[in-house]
Amino acid sequence: MCMRKSHLLALTLLLSTATSANGLRCGTKLVLEGESTYDVIQKCGQPDSQEDLGFIRKRDDYVKVTRYIYDMGNGKFLRLLDFHNGKLIKIADGPRQ
């Protein structure tokens, strides 16, 4: 029984680590890659900063690239959310504040 609990704890820690690498927690809501700018704003509010990074060529089309920056608080990393045509494609850590 004790062994089961330790396995469950290890699995829980592993899953929470994997989620934090590809997700952004805003209160009780979780933002994941693939969501729209609208969904992100509904869950996290307006970003602290927004950058229009221009266009990149993907295959035979151009994609508009936008970055939302969320300040998670003093001593924490900024969270950088990159969107291609309004779809979240990457969540990364920025510098620590």
Accessible surface in RSA format (square Angstrom, percent):
REM  Atomic radii and reference values for relative SASA: ProtOr
REM  Chains: A
REM  Algorithm: Lee & Richards
REM  Probe-radius: 1.40
REM  Slices: 20
REM RES _ NUM      All-atoms   Total-Side   Main-Chain    Non-polar    All polar
REM                ABS   REL    ABS   REL    ABS   REL    ABS   REL    ABS   REL
RES MET A   1   172.72  89.4 127.98  84.7  44.73 106.5 114.91  97.7  57.80  76.6
RES CYS A   2   105.93  80.1  98.81 110.2   7.12  16.7  38.91  98.6  67.02  72.3
RES MET A   3   136.43  70.7 129.61  85.8   6.82  16.2 101.75  86.5  34.67  45.9
RES ARG A   4   183.68  77.1 178.68  91.1   5.00  11.9  58.21  79.6 125.47  76.0
RES LYS A   5   135.93  66.3 130.33  80.0   5.60  13.3  75.93  68.3  60.00  63.9
RES SER A   6    61.77  52.2  52.29  69.8   9.48  21.8  45.93  97.8  15.85  22.2
RES HIS A   7   111.29  60.8 105.67  73.4   5.62  14.4  70.48  72.6  40.80  47.5
RES LEU A   8   116.03  64.6 112.30  80.3   3.72   9.4 115.52  81.1   0.51   1.4
RES LEU A   9   110.07  61.3 106.65  76.3   3.42   8.6 109.62  77.0   0.45   1.2
RES ALA A  10    58.57  53.9  49.52  76.4   9.05  20.6  53.91  75.9   4.66  12.3
RES LEU A  11    92.25  51.4  88.57  63.4   3.68   9.3  91.60  64.3   0.65   1.8
RES THR A  12    74.12  52.7  70.93  71.9   3.19   7.6  58.19  78.2  15.93  24.1
RES LEU A  13   104.79  58.4 104.51  74.8   0.28   0.7 104.76  73.6   0.03   0.1
RES LEU A  14   117.43  65.4 112.87  80.7   4.57  11.5 116.72  82.0   0.71   1.9
RES LEU A  15   104.52  58.2 103.90  74.3   0.61   1.5 104.13  73.1   0.39   1.1
RES SER A  16    61.97  52.4  49.65  66.3  12.32  28.4  46.00  98.0  15.96  22.4
RES THR A  17    87.63  62.3  83.73  84.9   3.90   9.3  64.12  86.1  23.51  35.5
RES ALA A  18    57.00  52.4  44.86  69.2  12.14  27.6  53.19  74.9   3.81  10.1
RES THR A  19    46.00  32.7  39.26  39.8   6.74  16.1  20.46  27.5  25.54  38.6
RES SER A  20    67.25  56.8  55.95  74.7  11.30  26.0  47.21 100.5  20.04  28.1
RES ALA A  21    65.79  60.5  42.02  64.9  23.77  54.1  53.27  75.0  12.52  33.2
RES ASN A  22    84.51  58.3  84.40  81.6   0.10   0.2  11.79  28.4  72.71  70.3
RES GLY A  23     2.64   3.3   0.00   N/A   2.64   3.3   0.65   1.8   1.99   4.5
RES LEU A  24     5.81   3.2   4.21   3.0   1.59   4.0   5.81   4.1   0.00   0.0
RES ARG A  25   132.70  55.7 120.01  61.2  12.69  30.2  55.39  75.7  77.32  46.9
RES CYS A  26    22.27  16.8  11.76  13.1  10.51  24.7  13.44  34.1   8.82   9.5
RES GLY A  27    67.60  83.4   0.00   N/A  67.60  83.4  44.14 121.1  23.46  52.5
RES THR A  28   131.37  93.4 104.10 105.5  27.27  65.0  84.42 113.4  46.96  71.0
RES LYS A  29   104.95  51.2 100.92  61.9   4.03   9.6  58.57  52.7  46.38  49.4
RES LEU A  30    48.16  26.8  39.04  27.9   9.12  22.9  39.04  27.4   9.12  24.6
RES VAL A  31     0.00   0.0   0.00   0.0   0.00   0.0   0.00   0.0   0.00   0.0
RES LEU A  32    78.41  43.7  78.41  56.1   0.00   0.0  78.41  55.1   0.00   0.0
RES GLU A  33    78.95  45.3  57.26  43.3  21.70  51.7  16.15  31.2  62.80  51.3
RES GLY A  34    40.19  49.6   0.00   N/A  40.19  49.6  18.90  51.9  21.29  47.7
RES GLU A  35    29.51  16.9  25.71  19.5   3.80   9.0  22.91  44.3   6.60   5.4
RES SER A  36    41.62  35.2  39.04  52.1   2.58   5.9  36.02  76.7   5.59   7.8
RES THR A  37    36.74  26.1  36.74  37.2   0.00   0.0  10.78  14.5  25.96  39.2
RES TYR A  38   146.63  68.5 142.68  81.2   3.96  10.3 109.64  82.4  36.99  45.6
RES ASP A  39    56.18  39.4  54.99  54.7   1.19   2.8   6.07  14.3  50.10  50.0
RES VAL A  40     0.00   0.0   0.00   0.0   0.00   0.0   0.00   0.0   0.00   0.0
RES ILE A  41    43.65  24.8  39.53  29.4   4.12   9.9  39.53  28.5   4.12  11.2
RES GLN A  42   105.58  59.0  82.31  60.2  23.27  55.4  22.76  48.4  82.83  62.8
RES LYS A  43    67.47  32.9  54.85  33.7  12.62  30.0  34.07  30.7  33.39  35.6
RES CYS A  44    27.19  20.6   0.44   0.5  26.75  62.9   5.41  13.7  21.78  23.5
RES GLY A  45    32.41  40.0   0.00   N/A  32.41  40.0  29.55  81.1   2.86   6.4
RES GLN A  46   130.61  73.0 109.20  79.8  21.41  51.0  57.39 122.2  73.22  55.5
RES PRO A  47    18.30  13.3   3.12   2.8  15.18  55.2   3.12   2.6  15.18  94.3
RES ASP A  48    98.46  69.0  60.93  60.6  37.53  88.7  22.76  53.6  75.70  75.5
RES SER A  49    50.34  42.5  41.52  55.4   8.82  20.3  28.98  61.7  21.36  29.9
RES GLN A  50   107.49  60.1  77.76  56.8  29.73  70.8  19.28  41.0  88.20  66.9
RES GLU A  51    67.24  38.6  62.87  47.6   4.36  10.4  27.03  52.3  40.21  32.8
RES ASP A  52   100.89  70.7  68.33  68.0  32.56  77.0  31.94  75.2  68.95  68.8
RES LEU A  53    81.05  45.1  49.36  35.3  31.69  79.7  55.29  38.8  25.76  69.3
RES GLY A  54    26.81  33.1   0.00   N/A  26.81  33.1  25.91  71.1   0.90   2.0
RES PHE A  55   133.13  66.6 103.20  63.9  29.93  77.9 103.20  62.6  29.93  85.7
RES ILE A  56    73.08  41.6  68.14  50.8   4.94  11.9  73.08  52.6   0.00   0.0
RES ARG A  57   142.28  59.7 113.63  57.9  28.65  68.2  46.95  64.2  95.33  57.8
RES LYS A  58   102.79  50.1  96.74  59.4   6.05  14.4  62.03  55.8  40.76  43.4
RES ARG A  59   229.25  96.3 196.20 100.0  33.05  78.7  82.14 112.3 147.12  89.2
RES ASP A  60   134.25  94.0 108.55 108.0  25.70  60.8  33.74  79.4 100.51 100.2
RES ASP A  61    93.52  65.5  92.10  91.7   1.42   3.4  25.76  60.6  67.75  67.6
RES TYR A  62   125.29  58.5 115.19  65.5  10.10  26.3  81.07  60.9  44.22  54.5
RES VAL A  63    14.02   9.2  14.02  12.7   0.00   0.0  14.02  12.2   0.00   0.0
RES LYS A  64    88.59  43.2  87.68  53.8   0.91   2.2  34.02  30.6  54.57  58.1
RES VAL A  65    12.79   8.4  12.79  11.6   0.00   0.0  12.79  11.1   0.00   0.0
RES THR A  66    16.89  12.0  16.89  17.1   0.00   0.0   8.03  10.8   8.86  13.4
RES ARG A  67    61.15  25.7  61.15  31.2   0.00   0.0   0.55   0.8  60.59  36.7
RES TYR A  68    11.50   5.4  11.50   6.5   0.00   0.0   0.00   0.0  11.50  14.2
RES ILE A  69    23.19  13.2  23.19  17.3   0.00   0.0  23.19  16.7   0.00   0.0
RES TYR A  70    12.73   5.9  12.73   7.2   0.00   0.0  12.73   9.6   0.00   0.0
RES ASP A  71    67.74  47.4  46.70  46.5  21.03  49.7  11.84  27.9  55.89  55.7
RES MET A  72    65.89  34.1  45.64  30.2  20.25  48.2  46.56  39.6  19.33  25.6
RES GLY A  73    30.51  37.6   0.00   N/A  30.51  37.6  30.45  83.6   0.06   0.1
RES ASN A  74   148.93 102.7 116.29 112.4  32.65  78.6  37.25  89.7 111.68 107.9
RES GLY A  75    34.30  42.3   0.00   N/A  34.30  42.3  26.59  73.0   7.71  17.3
RES LYS A  76   121.03  59.0 118.43  72.7   2.60   6.2  67.80  61.0  53.23  56.7
RES PHE A  77    83.10  41.6  79.94  49.5   3.16   8.2  79.94  48.5   3.16   9.0
RES LEU A  78    25.57  14.2  25.57  18.3   0.00   0.0  25.57  18.0   0.00   0.0
RES ARG A  79    31.35  13.2  31.35  16.0   0.00   0.0  10.78  14.7  20.57  12.5
RES LEU A  80    31.19  17.4  30.32  21.7   0.87   2.2  30.32  21.3   0.87   2.3
RES LEU A  81     0.00   0.0   0.00   0.0   0.00   0.0   0.00   0.0   0.00   0.0
RES ASP A  82    14.55  10.2  14.55  14.5   0.00   0.0   1.49   3.5  13.06  13.0
RES PHE A  83     0.53   0.3   0.42   0.3   0.11   0.3   0.42   0.3   0.11   0.3
RES HIS A  84    27.87  15.2  24.35  16.9   3.51   9.0  16.45  17.0  11.41  13.3
RES ASN A  85    97.61  67.3  64.92  62.7  32.69  78.7  33.74  81.2  63.86  61.7
RES GLY A  86    29.99  37.0   0.00   N/A  29.99  37.0  20.18  55.4   9.80  22.0
RES LYS A  87   116.03  56.6 115.79  71.0   0.24   0.6  59.42  53.5  56.61  60.3
RES LEU A  88     1.23   0.7   0.00   0.0   1.23   3.1   0.00   0.0   1.23   3.3
RES ILE A  89    67.53  38.4  48.27  36.0  19.27  46.4  51.82  37.3  15.71  42.6
RES LYS A  90   102.54  50.0 102.44  62.9   0.11   0.3  49.98  45.0  52.56  56.0
RES ILE A  91    11.11   6.3   0.00   0.0  11.11  26.8   0.00   0.0  11.11  30.1
RES ALA A  92    28.64  26.3  22.53  34.8   6.11  13.9  28.64  40.3   0.00   0.0
RES ASP A  93    80.27  56.2  54.39  54.1  25.88  61.2  15.57  36.7  64.70  64.5
RES GLY A  94    10.67  13.2   0.00   N/A  10.67  13.2   6.12  16.8   4.55  10.2
RES PRO A  95    89.38  65.1  77.44  70.6  11.94  43.4  88.71  73.2   0.66   4.1
RES ARG A  96   145.83  61.2 120.71  61.5  25.12  59.8  43.32  59.2 102.51  62.1
RES GLN A  97    87.19  48.8  58.56  42.8  28.63  68.2  31.07  66.1  56.13  42.6
END  Absolute sums over single chains surface
CHAIN  1 A     6961.9       5769.9       1192.0       3987.3       2974.6
END  Absolute sums over all chains
TOTAL          6961.9       5769.9       1192.0       3987.3       2974.6
